[in-house]
Amino acid sequence: MKILMIEDNKSVSEMMGMFFKKEQWDAHFAYDGNEAMEMFNASPDDWDMITLDLNLPGKDGMTVSSEIRQISQTVPIIMLTARDSESDQVLGLEMGADDYVTKPFSPITLIARIKALYRRAQMGGIDDKSQENDKTENFDVKTNNFKLSSSTREAYLDDKLIPDLTPKEFDLLKTLAQKPKQVFSREQLLQLVWDYEFYGDERTVDAHIKKLRQKIEKVGPQVIQTVWGVGYKFDDSKAGD
């Protein structure tokens, strides 16, 4: 794994560097937002994982996350933040982060989160360099109005590509669409999509659903329905009308 840790606290970077070395990961470090974007832009397709501090000199973490997402929709991002407010965490997810860890954190916890996110990315077949040469018509989910392919990481509604899906947004859509009209609680989605217990923090599901809905609405009617007091379900019966 080639990982970029964007963190202005050098003692934290040095500590995590030892853990990354133990995992035999190729770790690189940036200490402010401008340096981070220079490193990322130099080889955007080479990074397998990014950890991103929210409070950075130069450019803050929100700006860096947004700029990275303009270049790559697939590179996994874990946001690190000393802030423990709901608004900051949800905003971070809405700006493109796939997960967040609140400081102070245990290095073992961060390593576990990185492994879980990376494992989900690999299981989903995220590989920009190979996918360009492997655009198949094998769809995991296919209805009259919707189709989704894990091999290309693409989803279509009324034959229109749903644009710019992040890894977590794609996994979330796939989980729901595989069982149309089945209601999933937020707790179930946390376990199925994030691949680990999220300590009961359901806000991450709501934030991703919000962004996913915005992208779906660019191409057709809304297919993710809220079941009040329970969770969410996929229903494309109104599409194609």
C-alpha positions in Angstrom: 0.0 0.0 0.0 1.3 3.5 -0.9 -0.1 5.8 1.7 0.0 9.6 2.0 -0.4 11.0 5.5 -1.2 14.7 5.5 -0.5 15.8 9.1 1.1 19.0 10.4 2.1 17.5 13.8 5.5 15.9 13.0 5.5 13.8 16.3 2.2 12.2 15.2 3.6 11.5 11.7 6.8 10.0 13.2 4.8 7.8 15.5 2.5 6.6 12.7 5.6 6.2 10.4 6.8 3.4 12.7 3.5 1.6 12.5 3.3 2.0 8.8 6.8 0.6 8.5 5.8 -2.4 10.6 2.9 -3.0 8.1 5.5 -2.7 5.3 3.5 0.1 3.7 5.2 2.7 1.5 4.4 5.8 3.6 4.9 9.4 2.5 4.2 12.5 4.6 3.1 16.1 3.9 2.9 18.7 6.6 0.7 21.4 5.1 -2.1 21.5 2.6 -0.1 23.1 -0.2 2.7 20.5 0.1 0.0 17.7 0.2 -1.6 18.9 -3.1 1.8 19.1 -4.8 2.7 15.5 -3.8 -0.8 14.2 -4.8 -0.8 16.0 -8.1 2.6 14.7 -9.0 1.2 11.1 -9.3 -2.5 11.1 -8.5 -3.0 7.5 -9.7 -0.3 6.0 -7.5 -1.8 6.6 -4.1 -3.7 3.7 -2.4 -4.8 5.6 0.7 -4.8 9.1 2.2 -5.1 10.2 5.8 -5.9 13.8 6.1 -5.7 16.1 9.1 -8.5 18.7 9.3 -6.4 21.5 10.8 -3.6 22.2 8.4 -1.5 25.3 7.5 -1.6 26.6 4.0 -4.8 24.8 2.9 -7.1 23.3 5.5 -8.2 19.7 5.3 -11.7 20.5 3.9 -10.1 22.3 0.9 -7.6 19.6 0.3 -10.2 16.9 0.4 -12.4 18.8 -2.1 -9.4 19.3 -4.4 -8.4 15.7 -4.3 -12.0 14.6 -5.1 -11.9 16.9 -8.2 -9.0 14.8 -9.4 -9.8 11.4 -8.1 -13.2 10.0 -7.0 -11.7 6.6 -6.0 -8.7 7.2 -3.8 -9.8 6.3 -0.2 -9.6 9.2 2.3 -9.6 9.0 6.1 -10.0 12.4 7.8 -8.2 13.0 11.1 -9.7 15.7 13.3 -9.3 17.0 16.8 -12.8 18.5 16.5 -15.5 16.4 17.9 -18.6 18.3 16.7 -21.2 16.8 14.5 -21.0 19.6 11.9 -17.3 19.2 11.3 -17.5 15.4 10.9 -20.5 15.5 8.6 -18.9 18.3 6.5 -15.7 16.3 6.2 -17.7 13.3 4.8 -19.7 15.6 2.5 -16.4 17.0 1.2 -15.3 13.6 0.0 -13.8 11.7 3.0 -14.8 8.1 3.3 -14.2 7.8 7.0 -13.0 9.9 9.9 -11.0 9.3 13.1 -11.2 11.8 16.0 -8.0 12.8 17.8 -6.5 11.7 20.1 -6.6 8.3 18.5 -4.9 4.9 19.1 -2.4 4.1 16.3 -3.8 0.5 16.3 -7.3 1.9 15.7 -6.2 4.0 12.8 -4.3 1.0 11.3 -7.5 -1.0 11.6 -9.6 1.7 9.9 -7.1 1.9 7.1 -7.1 -1.8 6.6 -10.8 -2.0 6.6 -11.2 0.8 4.1 -8.5 -0.6 1.9 -9.9 -4.1 2.0 -13.3 -2.7 0.9 -11.7 -0.9 -2.0 -9.8 -4.0 -3.1 -12.9 -6.2 -2.9 -14.8 -3.7 -5.0 -12.1 -3.8 -7.6 -11.0 -0.1 -7.4 -8.1 0.1 -9.8 -8.1 3.1 -12.1 -5.1 1.9 -14.1 -6.6 -1.5 -15.0 -10.3 -0.5 -15.3 -9.6 1.7 -18.2 -8.7 -1.4 -20.2 -11.4 -3.6 -18.8 -14.8 -2.0 -19.5 -17.0 -5.1 -19.5 -20.8 -5.3 -19.7 -21.0 -7.6 -16.6 -23.6 -6.1 -14.3 -24.0 -7.3 -10.7 -27.4 -5.6 -10.4 -29.7 -5.1 -13.4 -33.4 -4.0 -13.5 -35.5 -2.4 -16.2 -34.3 1.0 -15.0 -31.0 0.5 -13.2 -27.7 -1.4 -13.6 -24.5 -1.6 -11.7 -21.1 -3.1 -12.4 -18.4 -3.8 -9.8 -15.8 -4.5 -12.4 -16.1 -0.9 -13.8 -17.4 0.7 -10.6 -20.2 2.3 -12.6 -23.9 2.6 -12.0 -26.6 3.7 -14.5 -30.1 5.0 -14.0 -32.3 5.1 -17.2 -29.1 4.3 -19.1 -27.4 7.5 -17.8 -24.2 7.2 -15.8 -24.5 8.3 -12.2 -21.4 10.6 -12.1 -18.4 10.8 -9.8 -19.3 8.1 -7.2 -16.8 7.8 -4.4 -15.8 4.3 -3.2 -18.2 4.4 -0.2 -21.0 5.9 -2.3 -20.7 3.1 -4.8 -20.6 0.4 -2.1 -23.6 1.9 -0.4 -25.6 2.0 -3.6 -24.6 -1.5 -4.4 -25.6 -2.8 -1.0 -29.0 -1.2 -1.2 -29.7 -2.1 -4.9 -28.8 -5.8 -4.5 -32.0 -6.2 -2.4 -34.6 -3.8 -3.8 -37.3 -2.6 -1.4 -35.6 -4.2 1.6 -35.2 -1.8 4.4 -31.7 -1.5 5.9 -31.1 0.2 9.2 -28.2 2.5 9.6 -26.5 0.0 11.9 -26.8 -2.6 9.2 -25.3 -0.3 6.6 -22.4 0.6 8.8 -21.5 -3.1 9.2 -22.1 -4.1 5.6 -20.5 -1.1 3.9 -17.8 0.1 6.3 -16.9 -3.5 7.3 -16.6 -2.8 11.0 -18.5 -1.5 13.9 -18.7 2.3 13.7 -19.3 2.8 17.4 -22.9 3.6 16.8 -22.2 6.8 14.9 -24.9 6.8 12.3 -24.1 10.3 10.9 -21.7 8.9 8.5 -24.5 6.9 6.8 -26.7 10.0 6.5 -23.9 12.1 5.1 -23.1 9.6 2.4 -26.8 9.1 1.6 -27.1 12.8 1.1 -24.2 13.1 -1.3 -25.3 9.9 -3.1 -28.8 11.3 -3.6 -27.5 14.5 -5.0 -25.6 12.6 -7.7 -28.5 10.3 -8.5 -30.8 13.3 -9.0 -28.5 14.6 -11.7 -29.6 11.7 -14.0 -33.1 10.7 -12.9 -35.6 10.2 -10.2 -34.6 9.4 -6.6 -34.2 5.7 -6.0 -33.0 5.8 -2.4 -36.0 6.1 -0.1 -36.1 7.0 3.6 -38.2 4.7 5.8 -38.8 7.0 8.8 -37.7 5.6 12.1 -36.0 2.6 10.4 -33.5 3.4 7.7 -33.2 3.3 3.9 -34.2 1.2 0.9 -33.7 1.1 -2.8 -36.7 1.4 -5.0 -36.4 2.3 -8.8 -40.0 1.5 -9.7 -40.7 5.2 -10.5 -37.7 5.4 -12.8 -38.2 5.1 -16.6 -41.7 6.8 -16.4 
